[in-house]
Amino acid sequence: MSTYNRTEVLVGGAVLAFAIAFGVYASQSTGLSQKRDGYELGASFRSLEGVTVGTDVRLAGVKIGAVTGVTLNPESYRADTTFSVSDGIKIPDDSAAVISSEGLLGGNFVEIMPGGSLFFFEPGDMIEDTQGAVSLISLLVKFVAGDGSSE
């Protein structure tokens, strides 16, 4: 029979407690443990580069929701996206959805550019005015190749 050293048991318990604490922290910081209060909207983008399920949806730089679904439309070859918006936030029905970047090294997010309409989107509506992600690589290639004619 083997006997366990008291130190081994304590270290094992500390490692297990640390792993559980890290799992709880990770699930809370990524929003996995939060219940999804709010309503769903949809949008169809030409390019959804850098956006996946769980990506932030922001309005004026403030997180108001998250992307909840991404699928490829086989007929239009566009990325159909659904996202949640927090209850209490009404988005005018002439607003636009734009894929924005946090910077050169940052990730992408969905930015809502509010319109001026007096009417608001209802749950399940589609935002028609969208702008896909701009590829920084293709912009750099065009710049280096001198493809921008200034004539």
C-alpha positions as CSV (number, residue, x, y, z in Angstrom):
1,M,0.0,0.0,0.0
2,S,1.2,3.4,-0.8
3,T,0.9,6.3,1.6
4,Y,0.5,9.8,0.3
5,N,2.7,12.5,1.5
6,R,0.8,15.4,3.2
7,T,2.7,17.9,1.0
8,E,1.6,16.1,-2.2
9,V,-2.0,16.2,-1.2
10,L,-1.9,19.9,-0.3
11,V,-0.2,20.8,-3.6
12,G,-2.7,18.7,-5.5
13,G,-5.6,20.4,-3.7
14,A,-4.1,23.9,-4.4
15,V,-3.6,23.1,-8.1
16,L,-7.2,21.8,-8.3
17,A,-8.6,25.0,-6.6
18,F,-6.5,27.2,-8.9
19,A,-7.9,25.3,-12.0
20,I,-11.5,25.8,-10.8
21,A,-10.9,29.5,-10.0
22,F,-9.4,30.0,-13.4
23,G,-12.3,28.2,-15.2
24,V,-14.8,30.4,-13.3
25,Y,-12.9,33.6,-14.1
26,A,-12.5,32.6,-17.8
27,S,-16.2,31.9,-18.2
28,Q,-17.2,35.2,-16.6
29,S,-14.7,37.3,-18.5
30,T,-15.7,35.8,-21.9
31,G,-19.4,36.1,-21.2
32,L,-20.1,32.4,-21.4
33,S,-21.7,32.3,-18.0
34,Q,-23.9,35.3,-18.6
35,K,-27.5,34.7,-19.6
36,R,-28.4,36.4,-22.8
37,D,-30.9,39.0,-21.9
38,G,-32.0,41.1,-24.8
39,Y,-33.3,40.6,-28.3
40,E,-31.8,39.2,-31.5
41,L,-31.1,41.2,-34.7
42,G,-29.5,40.0,-37.9
43,A,-27.2,41.3,-40.7
44,S,-25.6,40.0,-43.8
45,F,-22.0,40.9,-44.5
46,R,-19.8,40.6,-47.6
47,S,-16.8,39.8,-45.4
48,L,-16.9,38.8,-41.7
49,E,-13.1,38.5,-41.3
50,G,-12.1,38.3,-37.6
51,V,-15.7,38.0,-36.3
52,T,-16.9,34.8,-34.6
53,V,-19.6,33.8,-32.2
54,G,-19.1,35.8,-28.9
55,T,-17.5,38.8,-30.7
56,D,-18.6,42.1,-29.1
57,V,-21.4,44.3,-30.6
58,R,-20.7,47.9,-29.7
59,L,-22.5,51.2,-30.0
60,A,-20.4,54.4,-29.4
61,G,-17.6,52.1,-28.1
62,V,-19.8,50.5,-25.5
63,K,-20.6,46.8,-25.6
64,I,-24.3,46.3,-26.1
65,G,-24.4,42.7,-27.1
66,A,-22.6,39.8,-28.7
67,V,-22.6,37.8,-31.9
68,T,-24.7,34.7,-31.4
69,G,-24.5,33.0,-34.8
70,V,-22.6,33.0,-38.1
71,T,-23.6,31.1,-41.2
72,L,-22.7,31.2,-44.9
73,N,-25.7,31.9,-47.1
74,P,-25.1,29.5,-50.1
75,E,-27.2,31.5,-52.4
76,S,-25.7,35.0,-51.9
77,Y,-22.3,33.9,-50.6
78,R,-22.6,36.4,-47.8
79,A,-22.1,35.8,-44.1
80,D,-25.5,35.9,-42.3
81,T,-25.0,37.0,-38.7
82,T,-27.2,37.1,-35.7
83,F,-26.4,39.0,-32.6
84,S,-28.0,40.0,-29.3
85,V,-28.7,43.5,-28.2
86,S,-29.3,44.3,-24.5
87,D,-32.8,45.1,-23.4
88,G,-33.5,48.8,-23.1
89,I,-31.3,49.7,-26.0
90,K,-33.4,50.7,-29.0
91,I,-31.7,50.9,-32.3
92,P,-33.2,53.2,-35.1
93,D,-34.3,51.2,-38.1
94,D,-32.0,53.1,-40.5
95,S,-28.9,52.2,-38.6
96,A,-25.9,50.5,-40.1
97,A,-23.8,47.5,-39.0
98,V,-20.1,47.8,-39.7
99,I,-17.2,45.4,-39.0
100,S,-14.6,47.6,-37.2
101,S,-11.1,47.0,-36.0
102,E,-9.6,47.9,-32.6
103,G,-6.4,48.8,-34.3
104,L,-3.5,47.2,-36.2
105,L,-3.1,44.4,-33.7
106,G,-6.5,44.4,-32.1
107,G,-9.5,42.2,-33.0
108,N,-12.6,43.0,-35.0
109,F,-16.0,43.8,-33.6
110,V,-19.5,44.7,-34.9
111,E,-20.2,48.4,-34.6
112,I,-23.7,49.8,-34.8
113,M,-23.8,53.2,-36.4
114,P,-27.1,54.7,-35.3
115,G,-29.4,56.4,-37.8
116,G,-31.8,59.2,-37.1
117,S,-35.1,57.4,-37.6
118,L,-37.9,57.7,-35.1
119,F,-38.7,54.0,-35.6
120,F,-36.7,51.2,-34.1
121,F,-35.8,47.6,-35.0
122,E,-38.0,44.9,-33.6
123,P,-36.6,41.6,-32.4
124,G,-35.7,39.4,-35.3
125,D,-35.3,42.3,-37.8
126,M,-32.4,42.4,-40.3
127,I,-30.1,45.4,-40.6
128,E,-29.9,46.0,-44.3
129,D,-27.1,48.6,-44.4
130,T,-23.9,46.7,-43.7
131,Q,-20.2,47.1,-44.4
132,G,-17.9,44.2,-44.2
133,A,-14.4,43.9,-42.8
134,V,-11.5,45.7,-44.6
135,S,-8.5,43.4,-45.1
136,L,-5.4,45.2,-43.9
137,I,-3.2,42.8,-46.0
138,S,-4.9,43.8,-49.2
139,L,-4.6,47.5,-48.3
140,L,-0.9,47.1,-47.7
141,V,-0.4,45.2,-51.0
142,K,-2.2,48.0,-52.9
143,F,-0.1,50.6,-51.1
144,V,3.2,48.8,-51.8
145,A,2.3,48.1,-55.4
146,G,1.3,51.7,-56.0
147,D,-2.2,50.7,-57.1
148,G,-3.7,53.9,-55.8
149,S,-3.9,56.2,-58.9
150,S,-3.9,59.8,-57.9
151,E,-4.7,61.1,-61.4
